[in-house]
């Protein structure tokens, strides 16, 4: 009930106002019964007069049910507000950092991230805050009222302060949550409550490891404090052991001592037989690591059960956790085997060090490898018992060559189980994968069919999803990062993330940000509309776009692309390419608009160099000259 009311806030209040306005000044018992019956039917809840009377009697702040229409409206609104604050389901892991490119992106209740205030350490940590109020905005400058951990009177505490940010100089991010627990106004209220009762709150005292600014901000949004900056294995082990066994447990104290003294024990034991010491040390460490994995698995499952971690994040964390253990075990075993075979001081110690470094590198790489191979969808899937809940534009998964496969639903048959999908097909077992629109007979009673719950994700309307998916039919660029689920995600969630401002009045030559600070990301081009004149793109060579001409009647997949490039003879030349996105790889590089010339001026600066001899040794100097306002 709470989730339904929370997601229909505006419509709820609009309906309430209309309903109350239609009532006479003094409501009769019959009128009240009619209104309550409408509430019950509209939200599928048992809202009989007696139950609401009981709710009112339990809450001394709510008015009597047998009073006028204004009191009735106040009662229902107060209950709706309370329900909106009732935790349902959230996940701090389903979030990503997005660079603020324009002041219009700032919103009340937003979780902001920015480089730390300490000049010496600003590159090593980030500061986090909640936006309470947007005081003022002016083109590229915004003044915000923040609630955050901040130094006041020499003491780090939750405080309220006004900060001014200039997007031409400051690097600001906002954290986009797919599944926030609270709405923006409630997030601000939670932050204000901590501010008012800071001495009694869980954030009364700053602690770098367990109570910092990021813990506070995530607590305001998802109801549980987390800090993604703290990734050290040792601290995670200590936290897990304390939660599992208790901080004062003998087991906890003993294992913590072993964890923090392992390195010293290795050094002290080098005078003993290398093979024996190495075996004991690696075996003990592996045992501790195994215990850590078991404890963290229990804690992650508990979070999922409590509704503070989604199924997708649970799966990702468990894969990272146990893959890391596997990597550690394999590299440790190889190291021990080599040491025992060589049985040499001179070879043994370097091998231990090399193996530890290799193990660390592989464990760090595990999340990156998993992210590349994992489905881009972070939402849950629901196993279907029938196809009645599936609609055109939905994303479903089903068995294809015996493996889980994803597709975009484009057509449905009402008479049978036939579903038409756009997906990356494999016509023959060892053939070339190609995007096709195919018909599948999917009967949930006979095979596993799942529907992606995309409600937490900002999605396109169904007709646009189908239109986008069909535009990629005929593509043959399948790879481990361009699979059928990547295609489906692109069609379902495609939104433009370009900067909003491209006006010459915004140009400020005083900025001195580096090209590295201006660079935001690179994106694969799937449609001609993904690029503009003045963009930096790469196709065989990197250059500036100065011409685009469609070759497929505005379908957007085949076009002629003209670029100014810097050739090997250090001459700027105009090159024309025929692009077919069904087979050609094309990449566009996105830069922060506050640090760069407007697109029109980039285009002009590139054209002005055509035929000239260059003064730069590399292509990078040419690109920076065309797009950067001023660079160091």
C-alpha positions in Angstrom: 0.0 0.0 0.0 2.8 2.4 0.9 4.6 1.9 -2.4 1.4 2.5 -4.4 0.6 5.7 -2.5 4.2 6.9 -2.7 4.4 6.6 -6.4 1.1 8.4 -7.0 1.5 11.4 -4.7 0.4 14.2 -7.1 -2.6 12.2 -8.4 -3.6 11.3 -4.9 -3.7 14.9 -3.7 -5.4 16.1 -6.9 -8.1 13.4 -6.4 -8.5 14.3 -2.7 -9.0 18.0 -3.4 -11.6 17.3 -6.1 -13.4 14.8 -3.9 -13.5 17.1 -0.9 -14.6 20.1 -3.0 -17.6 18.2 -4.1 -18.8 17.6 -0.5 -21.2 19.8 1.3 -20.0 22.0 4.2 -21.1 19.4 6.7 -20.6 15.8 5.8 -23.2 13.2 6.9 -22.4 9.6 7.8 -23.5 8.5 4.4 -21.1 11.0 2.7 -18.2 9.9 4.8 -18.9 6.2 4.1 -19.0 7.0 0.3 -15.6 8.8 0.5 -14.1 5.9 2.5 -15.5 3.4 0.1 -13.8 5.3 -2.8 -10.5 5.3 -0.9 -10.8 1.5 -0.4 -11.6 0.8 -4.1 -9.1 3.3 -5.5 -6.1 1.9 -3.5 -7.3 -1.7 -2.9 -7.2 -1.4 0.9 -9.5 -2.0 3.8 -10.4 1.5 4.7 -13.7 1.1 6.6 -14.8 3.9 8.8 -14.2 1.9 11.9 -10.6 1.2 11.0 -9.8 4.8 10.1 -11.6 5.9 13.3 -9.2 3.5 15.2 -6.2 5.0 13.3 -7.3 8.4 14.3 -7.8 7.4 18.0 -4.3 5.9 18.1 -2.8 9.2 16.8 -3.7 12.2 19.1 -2.6 14.6 16.4 -5.2 13.5 13.9 -8.7 15.0 13.8 -11.9 13.1 14.6 -13.4 11.1 11.7 -16.8 12.5 12.4 -16.0 16.1 11.7 -16.2 18.3 8.6 -14.6 17.7 5.2 -11.4 19.7 5.9 -10.6 17.4 8.9 -11.2 14.3 6.8 -8.9 15.6 4.1 -6.2 16.4 6.8 -6.5 12.9 8.2 -6.1 11.1 4.9 -3.3 13.4 3.8 -1.4 12.9 7.1 -1.7 9.1 6.7 -0.5 9.3 3.1 2.5 11.4 4.2 3.3 8.9 6.9 3.0 6.0 4.3 5.4 7.8 1.9 8.0 7.8 4.6 7.5 4.1 5.4 10.5 2.0 4.1 9.6 -0.4 1.3 12.5 -1.3 -0.9 15.8 0.4 -1.8 19.3 -0.3 -2.9 22.4 2.0 -2.5 24.3 -0.2 -4.9 22.0 0.6 -7.8 23.4 4.1 -8.2 25.9 5.9 -10.4 27.8 9.2 -10.3 26.8 11.6 -13.0 28.7 14.8 -13.8 26.7 18.0 -13.4 26.9 19.8 -16.8 24.3 22.5 -16.4 22.8 24.3 -13.3 19.3 23.1 -14.3 20.4 19.6 -13.2 20.6 20.7 -9.5 17.5 19.5 -7.6 16.3 19.7 -4.0 16.9 16.5 -2.1 19.8 15.6 -4.4 22.9 13.7 -3.1 25.9 15.6 -4.4 29.5 14.4 -4.6 32.5 16.7 -5.2 36.3 16.7 -4.6 37.2 17.2 -0.9 37.9 20.6 0.5 41.5 19.8 1.7 43.8 20.9 -1.2 46.4 18.3 -0.4 43.9 15.4 -0.2 41.2 16.6 -2.7 42.4 14.1 -5.3 42.1 11.2 -2.8 38.6 11.6 -1.4 35.2 13.1 -2.2 32.9 15.1 -0.1 29.1 14.3 0.0 26.1 16.5 0.8 22.3 16.8 0.5 20.8 19.8 -1.3 18.3 21.5 1.0 17.6 24.5 -1.1 18.7 26.0 -4.4 19.3 29.6 -3.4 20.1 31.0 -6.9 21.3 30.0 -10.4 23.0 32.1 -13.1 24.1 30.4 -16.4 27.0 28.4 -15.0 26.9 29.4 -11.3 24.7 27.9 -8.6 24.4 28.8 -5.0 23.1 25.9 -2.9 22.1 25.4 0.7 23.6 22.1 1.8 23.3 19.8 4.8 26.4 17.8 5.4 29.3 16.9 7.6 31.3 20.2 7.7 33.9 21.8 10.0 32.2 24.4 12.2 34.2 25.9 15.0 37.0 23.4 14.5 34.6 20.5 14.9 33.3 18.2 12.2 29.5 17.9 12.6 26.3 17.9 10.6 25.6 21.5 9.7 23.8 23.7 7.2 25.8 26.0 4.9 25.6 27.9 1.6 28.0 27.0 -1.1 28.5 28.6 -4.5 29.7 26.4 -7.4 30.9 27.5 -10.8 30.6 24.7 -13.3 33.4 26.3 -15.4 35.8 25.6 -12.5 34.2 23.1 -10.1 33.7 19.4 -10.7 30.4 18.4 -9.2 28.5 15.1 -9.5 25.1 13.9 -8.4 24.3 10.4 -7.4 21.5 8.9 -9.4 19.7 6.1 -7.5 17.6 3.6 -9.5 15.8 2.7 -6.3 15.8 5.5 -3.7 13.8 4.8 -0.6 12.5 8.3 -0.1 11.3 11.1 -2.3 13.2 14.4 -2.4 11.1 16.3 0.2 11.4 13.4 2.6 15.2 13.2 2.0 15.5 16.9 3.0 13.3 16.3 6.0 15.5 13.4 7.2 18.6 15.6 6.8 16.9 18.4 8.7 15.9 16.0 11.5 19.5 14.9 12.0 20.5 18.6 12.0 18.0 19.5 14.7 18.9 16.5 16.9 22.6 16.1 16.0 23.6 15.2 19.6 21.1 12.3 19.7 21.5 11.1 16.2 23.7 8.2 14.9 25.8 11.0 13.2 26.6 12.9 16.3 30.3 12.2 15.9 32.3 12.0 12.7 34.2 8.8 12.0 36.2 8.3 8.8 35.4 4.6 8.6 31.9 4.2 9.9 30.3 7.6 10.1 31.4 10.0 7.4 29.7 12.4 5.0 28.9 9.7 2.4 27.3 7.5 5.2 25.1 10.5 6.1 24.0 11.2 2.5 23.2 7.6 1.6 21.3 7.2 4.9 19.1 10.2 3.9 18.3 8.7 0.5 18.1 4.9 1.1 17.7 4.6 4.8 21.1 2.9 5.4 24.5 4.6 5.5 27.1 3.2 3.1 30.5 4.5 1.9 31.7 3.2 -1.4 35.0 5.0 -0.9 36.1 2.5 1.7 37.1 -0.6 -0.1 40.0 -1.9 2.1 39.8 -5.6 2.7 41.1 -5.3 6.2 38.4 -2.9 7.4 35.7 -4.9 5.7 36.9 -8.0 7.5 37.0 -6.2 10.9 33.5 -4.7 10.3 32.1 -8.1 9.3 33.6 -10.0 12.2 32.4 -7.4 14.7 28.8 -7.6 13.3 28.9 -11.4 13.2 30.7 -12.3 16.4 30.4 -9.1 18.4 33.1 -6.5 19.0 34.3 -8.0 22.3 34.4 -11.6 21.1 37.7 -13.5 21.6 37.3 -14.9 18.1 37.0 -11.3 16.7 40.1 -10.1 18.6 42.2 -13.1 17.7 41.4 -13.0 14.0 41.9 -9.2 13.8 45.3 -9.6 15.4 46.2 -12.2 12.9 44.9 -10.1 10.0 46.9 -7.1 11.0 50.0 -9.0 12.0 50.3 -11.3 9.0 52.8 -9.2 7.2 55.0 -8.9 10.3 54.8 -12.6 10.9 56.0 -13.4 7.4 59.1 -11.2 7.9 59.8 -12.6 11.3 59.5 -16.2 10.0 61.8 -15.8 7.0 64.6 -17.4 8.9 62.6 -20.7 9.1 62.1 -23.1 6.4 60.5 -21.1 3.5 58.1 -23.8 2.3 56.7 -24.5 5.7 56.2 -20.9 6.7 54.8 -19.9 3.4 52.3 -22.8 3.6 51.2 -21.9 7.1 50.9 -18.2 6.3 49.0 -18.7 3.0 46.8 -21.4 4.6 45.9 -19.1 7.5 45.2 -16.2 5.3 43.1 -18.3 3.0 41.1 -19.6 6.0 40.5 -16.0 7.2 39.5 -15.0 3.7 37.1 -17.9 3.5 35.6 -16.9 6.8 35.3 -13.3 5.6 33.5 -14.5 2.5 31.0 -16.5 4.5 30.3 -13.7 6.9 29.9 -11.1 4.1 27.6 -13.5 2.2 25.3 -13.8 5.3 25.3 -10.0 5.7 24.5 -9.4 2.0 21.7 -11.9 2.0 20.3 -10.3 5.2 20.3 -6.8 3.5 18.5 -8.3 0.5 15.9 -9.9 2.8 15.4 -6.6 4.6 14.8 -4.8 1.3 18.0 -2.6 1.4 19.7 -4.5 -1.5 18.2 -5.5 -4.8 18.7 -9.0 -6.3 21.0 -7.7 -9.0 23.4 -6.1 -6.5 23.3 -9.1 -4.3 24.3 -11.3 -7.2 27.1 -8.9 -8.2 28.5 -8.7 -4.7 28.5 -12.4 -4.3 30.2 -13.0 -7.6 32.9 -10.4 -6.7 33.3 -11.9 -3.3 33.7 -15.5 -4.2 35.6 -14.8 -7.4 38.1 -12.9 -5.4 38.5 -15.8 -3.0 39.0 -18.1 -6.0 41.7 -15.9 -7.5 43.5 -15.6 -4.2 43.3 -19.4 -3.6 44.7 -20.2 -7.1 47.5 -17.7 -7.0 48.4 -18.7 -3.5 48.5 -22.4 -4.4 50.7 -21.7 -7.4 53.0 -19.6 -5.3 53.3 -22.3 -2.6 53.9 -25.0 -5.2 56.7 -23.0 -6.8 58.3 -22.2 -3.5 58.3 -25.8 -2.4 59.7 -27.0 -5.8 62.5 -24.4 -5.8 63.1 -24.4 -2.0 65.3 -21.4 -2.5 65.6 -18.2 -0.4 66.6 -16.2 -3.4 63.7 -17.4 -5.6 61.1 -18.0 -2.9 60.6 -14.5 -1.4 60.4 -12.7 -4.8 57.8 -15.3 -5.9 55.7 -14.7 -2.8 55.8 -10.9 -3.4 55.0 -11.4 -7.1 52.1 -13.7 -6.4 50.6 -11.3 -3.8 50.8 -8.5 -6.3 49.3 -10.6 -9.0 46.6 -11.8 -6.7 45.8 -8.2 -5.7 45.7 -7.0 -9.3 43.4 -9.9 -10.3 41.1 -9.3 -7.4 40.8 -5.6 -8.2 40.0 -6.6 -11.8 37.2 -9.0 -10.8 34.5 -6.3 -10.4 35.5 -4.7 -13.7 35.3 -8.0 -15.6 32.0 -8.8 -13.9 30.6 -5.4 -14.8 31.6 -5.9 -18.5 29.9 -9.3 -18.6 26.9 -8.7 -16.4 23.6 -7.5 -17.7 23.3 -3.7 -17.7 19.8 -4.0 -16.1 20.0 -3.5 -12.4 16.2 -4.1 -11.9 14.7 -7.3 -10.7 13.0 -9.9 -12.9 9.7 -11.6 -12.2 9.0 -15.2 -13.4 5.8 -15.3 -15.3 3.0 -17.9 -14.9 1.2 -16.6 -18.1 1.8 -13.9 -20.7 -1.1 -11.6 -19.7 1.2 -9.1 -17.9 3.6 -8.7 -20.9 3.1 -5.6 -23.1 4.7 -4.2 -26.2 7.9 -2.4 -25.3 8.7 -4.7 -22.3 11.9 -6.5 -21.8 11.7 -10.3 -21.3 14.2 -13.1 -20.9 13.8 -16.7 -22.1 15.8 -19.7 -23.1 17.7 -19.5 -26.4 20.1 -22.3 -27.3 19.6 -23.4 -23.7 20.9 -20.2 -22.3 19.2 -17.2 -20.7 18.5 -14.6 -23.5 17.0 -11.1 -23.5 14.8 -9.4 -26.1 12.5 -6.4 -26.7 8.9 -7.2 -27.2 7.6 -5.6 -30.4 4.4 -7.6 -31.0 2.0 -9.9 -29.1 -0.5 -12.4 -30.3 -3.7 -12.6 -28.3 -4.7 -16.0 -29.5 -1.6 -18.0 -28.7 1.8 -17.7 -27.0 3.6 -16.1 -30.0 5.8 -13.1 -29.1 7.8 -11.1 -31.5 11.1 -9.8 -30.2 14.1 -7.8 -31.4 17.3 -9.5 -30.2 20.8 -10.5 -31.2 20.1 -13.7 -33.0 22.4 -16.6 -33.9 20.9 -18.1 -37.2 23.4 -21.0 -37.1 25.3 -22.4 -34.2 28.7 -21.2 -35.6 27.4 -18.3 -37.7 27.5 -14.5 -37.4 25.3 -13.0 -34.8 22.8 -10.4 -36.2 20.1 -8.3 -34.8 16.8 -9.7 -36.0 13.0 -9.4 -35.2 11.8 -12.9 -34.7 8.7 -14.7 -33.5 9.0 -17.0 -30.5 6.4 -19.3 -29.0 6.8 -18.7 -25.3 4.5 -20.7 -22.9 5.5 -19.9 -19.3 3.8 -23.2 -18.3 6.4 -25.1 -20.3 9.5 -22.9 -20.1 11.0 -20.2 -17.9 10.0 -16.7 -19.1 10.8 -13.6 -17.0 9.7 -10.0 -17.2 12.1 -7.2 -16.3 10.6 -4.8 -13.7 11.8 -1.6 -15.2 9.7 0.7 -13.0 12.8 2.0 -11.1 14.5 2.9 -14.3 13.7 6.1 -16.4 12.3 4.5 -19.5 11.2 5.6 -22.9 7.5 5.2 -23.9 6.7 1.7 -25.4 6.3 2.9 -29.0 9.8 4.7 -28.9 11.4 1.5 -27.4 10.1 -0.6 -30.3 11.1 2.1 -32.8 14.6 2.3 -31.5 15.0 -1.5 -31.3 13.9 -2.0 -34.9 16.3 0.6 -36.1 19.2 -1.7 -35.2 17.8 -4.7 -37.1 20.6 -6.0 -39.4 23.5 -5.0 -37.0 26.4 -7.5 -36.9 28.6 -6.0 -34.2 28.0 -8.5 -31.4 30.7 -8.5 -28.7 30.9 -9.3 -25.0 29.9 -5.7 -24.3 27.3 -5.4 -27.1 25.0 -8.3 -26.5 21.2 -8.7 -26.7 20.7 -7.3 -23.2 22.9 -4.3 -24.0 20.7 -3.7 -27.1 17.6 -4.0 -25.0 18.9 -1.6 -22.3 19.9 0.9 -25.0 16.4 0.9 -26.5 14.6 0.9 -23.2 16.5 3.7 -21.4 18.0 5.8 -24.1 18.1 9.4 -23.0 20.3 12.3 -24.1 22.9 13.2 -21.5 24.4 16.1 -23.4 24.9 19.4 -21.8 21.9 21.7 -22.1 23.7 24.9 -23.0 25.4 25.6 -26.3 25.3 29.4 -26.4 28.2 31.7 -27.2 27.2 33.9 -24.3 28.3 31.2 -22.0 31.9 31.2 -23.2 34.4 32.3 -20.5 38.0 32.3 -21.7 39.2 32.7 -18.1 38.8 29.0 -17.3 42.0 27.0 -17.1 40.7 23.5 -16.6 42.7 20.7 -18.2 41.4 18.6 -21.0 41.4 15.6 -18.6 39.0 17.5 -16.3 36.8 18.5 -19.3 36.4 15.0 -20.6 33.3 13.2 -19.5 32.9 9.9 -21.3 33.0 8.1 -24.7 29.9 6.6 -26.2 29.2 4.2 -29.0 27.2 5.7 -31.8 24.1 3.8 -32.8 22.2 6.4 -34.7 23.2 9.4 -36.8 21.4 11.7 -34.4 23.9 10.7 -31.7 26.5 13.1 -33.2 26.5 16.8 -34.1 28.6 19.2 -36.1 31.6 20.0 -33.9 31.7 16.7 -32.1 34.9 14.8 -31.5 34.5 11.3 -33.1 36.7 8.4 -33.9 36.4 6.2 -37.0 39.8 4.9 -38.1 41.2 8.3 -36.9 39.9 10.9 -34.4 38.7 14.2 -35.7 36.2 17.0 -35.6 32.8 16.5 -37.4 32.2 19.1 -40.1 29.5 17.4 -42.2 26.8 14.8 -41.9 24.5 13.5 -44.7 22.0 10.7 -44.4 22.1 7.9 -46.9 19.1 5.9 -45.8 16.2 8.3 -45.9 16.7 9.6 -42.3 16.6 6.1 -40.9 19.8 7.0 -39.1 22.0 4.0 -39.6 23.8 4.8 -42.9 25.3 8.3 -43.5 28.2 10.2 -44.9 30.6 11.7 -42.3 33.0 14.5 -43.0 35.8 15.2 -40.5 38.8 17.4 -40.2 41.7 15.1 -39.2 45.4 15.6 -38.5 47.3 13.3 -40.8 50.7 11.7 -40.5 52.2 14.6 -42.6 51.1 17.1 -39.9 48.5 18.6 -42.3 44.9 19.2 -41.5 42.8 17.6 -44.2 39.1 17.1 -44.8 38.2 13.4 -44.9 34.9 11.8 -46.0 33.7 8.4 -44.8 30.6 6.3 -45.7 29.4 5.0 -42.4 27.2 1.9 -42.0 26.4 1.4 -38.3 25.3 -2.1 -38.9 28.9 -3.1 -39.2 31.1 0.0 -38.5 32.3 1.0 -35.1 32.0 4.8 -34.4 32.7 6.5 -31.1 31.8 10.0 -29.9 33.7 11.7 -27.1 31.7 13.9 -24.8 33.2 16.9 -23.0 31.9 19.2 -20.3 30.2 22.2 -22.1 31.4 24.6 -19.5 35.0 24.0 -20.4 34.6 24.0 -24.2 33.7 26.2 -27.1 30.1 25.9 -28.4 29.6 23.3 -31.1 29.4 26.0 -33.8 32.7 27.5 -32.8 34.4 24.1 -32.7 33.2 23.5 -36.2 34.5 26.8 -37.4 37.9 26.4 -35.7 38.4 23.0 -37.3 37.4 24.3 -40.8 39.8 27.2 -40.4 42.7 24.8 -40.1 41.9 22.8 -43.3 45.0 22.6 -45.6 47.3 24.2 -43.0 50.5 22.7 -41.6 50.2 21.8 -38.0 52.4 22.7 -35.1 51.5 19.9 -32.8 53.3 16.6 -32.6 50.1 14.6 -31.8 46.4 14.6 -32.7 45.6 15.5 -29.1 47.0 19.0 -29.5 44.8 19.6 -32.5 41.6 18.4 -30.7 42.3 20.5 -27.7 42.9 23.6 -29.8 39.5 23.1 -31.5 37.4 22.4 -28.5 39.0 23.7 -25.3 38.4 27.3 -24.1 41.9 27.4 -22.6 44.0 24.5 -21.4 47.1 24.2 -19.3 
